Amino acid sequence: MYDFNYKRASSVDEASSSVSNADEGKFVAGGMTLLPTLKQRLAMPSDLVDLADIGELVGITVDSGSVTIGAMTPHALVHASDDVKNAIPALSKLAGLIGDPMVRNRGTIGGSISNNDPAADYPSAVVGLGATVHTNKREIAGDDFFTGMFETALEEDELVTKVIFPTPEKAAYMKFPNPASRYAVVGTFVSQGPQGTRVAVTGAGPYVFRQSDMEAALEANFAPESVESIKQDDADLNSDIHASAEYRAHLVTIMAKRAVAEANG
Ligand SMILES: Cc1cc2nc3c(=O)[nH]c(=O)nc-3n(C[C@H](O)[C@H](O)[C@H](O)COP(=O)(O)OP(=O)(O)OC[C@H]3O[C@@H](n4cnc5c(N)ncnc54)[C@H](O)[C@@H]3O)c2cc1C
């Protein structure tokens, strides 16, 4: 490890100003991605600003039309919440499929979406449900939040405070997990509700995307048969030791078909 300044912020404002006043400041949530990145010298920030003491960033609120999750809420809490299970069972399931128990206890929704790993699960729910990301500066539509591989619309000192998910009429998430890490080789989140008919795909491309051909077909008829013959173009998909672009394209259709079947109960 190399030297850096470490601070535990006690409020959102203090955290944001500490990062903006640093040479190169970084927020730390559970450290699940950030700490390995530092150890490998892939990032060398001058200041780490820990969000762990900011109580207002942790928690889940459910009302008649939405589920609100604080940025520092760990995946395990989202998965275990009966309120989330009742309102959006697909979101509870998704959180329970992330990594292993330690990752689910330390990793947070804010850290996950801010990091925007191409194989992360939460981005598919944010886009697949038409959620809104709230920061200390503004509200960002889920569709506009993810801008590239490991890139988001966030500014350097901008802190995600919460994510608001509209409650869908039906929704489901299916993923083909990497057997070692559980990250998504391909994950498909489908929903129908106040944000229209949505199909969001993670793991397959550089970052989460909507599958518009499948959305149009499901808009006409929300049934597994509607998507089973729709092929995903593999031109821009990821290809690595885990799966070829062609195989990922195939999985997009399979995961979508299974997700629609599950959403229909
Ligand atoms: C072994 C392993 C397996 C995993 N498997 C999966 C999986 O199957 N599916 C999956 O989706 N994920 C998986 N993950 C990722 C994990 O779930 C975490 O969500 C992710 O690592 C982020 O961790 P964190 O919340 O601790 O954020 P940190 O590592 O602390 O931070 C990550 C980044 O986000 C920034 N950040 C953190 N919080 C905020 C905020 N509120 N506002 C703005 N920026 C912020 C930090 O500055 C940093 O750049 C895995 C991780 C590990 C280590």
The ligand as an SDF file (V2000), in Angstrom:
LIG
                    3D

 53 58  0  0  0  0  0  0  0  0999 V2000
  -15.5550  -11.3630   -5.1740 C   0  0  0  0  0  0  0  0  0  0  0  0
  -16.5740  -10.3830   -5.6660 C   0  0  0  0  0  0  0  0  0  0  0  0
  -17.6990  -10.8480   -6.3200 C   0  0  0  0  0  0  0  0  0  0  0  0
  -18.6570   -9.9330   -6.7940 C   0  0  0  0  0  0  0  0  0  0  0  0
  -19.7500  -10.4220   -7.4630 N   0  0  0  0  0  0  0  0  0  0  0  0
  -20.6560   -9.5480   -7.9320 C   0  0  0  0  0  0  0  0  0  0  0  0
  -21.8260  -10.0000   -8.6240 C   0  0  0  0  0  0  0  0  0  0  0  0
  -22.0840  -11.1940   -8.7880 O   0  0  0  0  0  0  0  0  0  0  0  0
  -22.6900   -9.0600   -9.1050 N   0  0  0  0  0  0  0  0  0  0  0  0
  -22.4820   -7.7160   -8.9130 C   0  0  0  0  0  0  0  0  0  0  0  0
  -23.3020   -6.9170   -9.3530 O   0  0  0  0  0  0  0  0  0  0  0  0
  -21.4220   -7.2650   -8.2380 N   0  0  0  0  0  0  0  0  0  0  0  0
  -20.5110   -8.1290   -7.7490 C   0  0  0  0  0  0  0  0  0  0  0  0
  -19.4420   -7.6590   -7.0420 N   0  0  0  0  0  0  0  0  0  0  0  0
  -19.3520   -6.1830   -6.7910 C   0  0  0  0  0  0  0  0  0  0  0  0
  -19.9630   -5.8230   -5.4250 C   0  0  0  0  0  0  0  0  0  0  0  0
  -21.2560   -6.2750   -5.3560 O   0  0  0  0  0  0  0  0  0  0  0  0
  -19.9900   -4.3130   -5.0970 C   0  0  0  0  0  0  0  0  0  0  0  0
  -21.2050   -3.7520   -5.4470 O   0  0  0  0  0  0  0  0  0  0  0  0
  -18.9880   -3.5080   -5.7920 C   0  0  0  0  0  0  0  0  0  0  0  0
  -17.7190   -4.1320   -5.6020 O   0  0  0  0  0  0  0  0  0  0  0  0
  -18.9350   -2.0850   -5.1890 C   0  0  0  0  0  0  0  0  0  0  0  0
  -18.5480   -2.2170   -3.8560 O   0  0  0  0  0  0  0  0  0  0  0  0
  -18.8150   -1.1570   -2.7430 P   0  0  0  0  0  0  0  0  0  0  0  0
  -20.2440   -0.8410   -2.6420 O   0  0  0  0  0  0  0  0  0  0  0  0
  -18.1010   -1.6540   -1.5400 O   0  0  0  0  0  0  0  0  0  0  0  0
  -18.1220    0.1830   -3.3270 O   0  0  0  0  0  0  0  0  0  0  0  0
  -16.5900    0.6400   -3.2280 P   0  0  0  0  0  0  0  0  0  0  0  0
  -15.7080   -0.4690   -3.6650 O   0  0  0  0  0  0  0  0  0  0  0  0
  -16.3030    1.2490   -1.9130 O   0  0  0  0  0  0  0  0  0  0  0  0
  -16.6130    1.8070   -4.3170 O   0  0  0  0  0  0  0  0  0  0  0  0
  -16.7010    1.5180   -5.7030 C   0  0  0  0  0  0  0  0  0  0  0  0
  -16.6380    2.8210   -6.4920 C   0  0  0  0  0  0  0  0  0  0  0  0
  -17.8370    3.5640   -6.3300 O   0  0  0  0  0  0  0  0  0  0  0  0
  -17.5750    4.8590   -5.7660 C   0  0  0  0  0  0  0  0  0  0  0  0
  -18.6690    5.0870   -4.8140 N   0  0  0  0  0  0  0  0  0  0  0  0
  -19.0430    4.2990   -3.7810 C   0  0  0  0  0  0  0  0  0  0  0  0
  -20.1740    4.7640   -3.2080 N   0  0  0  0  0  0  0  0  0  0  0  0
  -20.5030    5.8930   -3.8980 C   0  0  0  0  0  0  0  0  0  0  0  0
  -21.5850    6.8280   -3.7970 C   0  0  0  0  0  0  0  0  0  0  0  0
  -22.5560    6.7000   -2.8820 N   0  0  0  0  0  0  0  0  0  0  0  0
  -21.6190    7.8530   -4.6690 N   0  0  0  0  0  0  0  0  0  0  0  0
  -20.6530    8.0060   -5.6150 C   0  0  0  0  0  0  0  0  0  0  0  0
  -19.6080    7.1600   -5.7690 N   0  0  0  0  0  0  0  0  0  0  0  0
  -19.5480    6.1120   -4.9170 C   0  0  0  0  0  0  0  0  0  0  0  0
  -16.1920    4.7490   -5.1220 C   0  0  0  0  0  0  0  0  0  0  0  0
  -15.5220    5.9950   -5.0860 O   0  0  0  0  0  0  0  0  0  0  0  0
  -15.5150    3.7600   -6.0640 C   0  0  0  0  0  0  0  0  0  0  0  0
  -15.0480    4.4390   -7.2080 O   0  0  0  0  0  0  0  0  0  0  0  0
  -18.4810   -8.5340   -6.5730 C   0  0  0  0  0  0  0  0  0  0  0  0
  -17.3460   -8.0700   -5.8840 C   0  0  0  0  0  0  0  0  0  0  0  0
  -16.3920   -8.9790   -5.4310 C   0  0  0  0  0  0  0  0  0  0  0  0
  -15.2040   -8.4400   -4.6800 C   0  0  0  0  0  0  0  0  0  0  0  0
  1  2  1  0
  2  3  1  0
  2 52  2  0
  3  4  2  0
  4  5  1  0
  4 50  1  0
  5  6  2  0
  6  7  1  0
  6 13  1  0
  7  8  2  0
  7  9  1  0
  9 10  1  0
 10 11  2  0
 10 12  1  0
 12 13  2  0
 13 14  1  0
 14 15  1  0
 14 50  1  0
 15 16  1  0
 16 17  1  0
 16 18  1  0
 18 19  1  0
 18 20  1  0
 20 21  1  0
 20 22  1  0
 22 23  1  0
 23 24  1  0
 24 25  2  0
 24 26  1  0
 24 27  1  0
 27 28  1  0
 28 29  2  0
 28 30  1  0
 28 31  1  0
 31 32  1  0
 32 33  1  0
 33 34  1  0
 33 48  1  0
 34 35  1  0
 35 36  1  0
 35 46  1  0
 36 37  1  0
 36 45  1  0
 37 38  2  0
 38 39  1  0
 39 40  1  0
 39 45  2  0
 40 41  1  0
 40 42  2  0
 42 43  1  0
 43 44  2  0
 44 45  1  0
 46 47  1  0
 46 48  1  0
 48 49  1  0
 50 51  2  0
 51 52  1  0
 52 53  1  0
M  END
$$$$
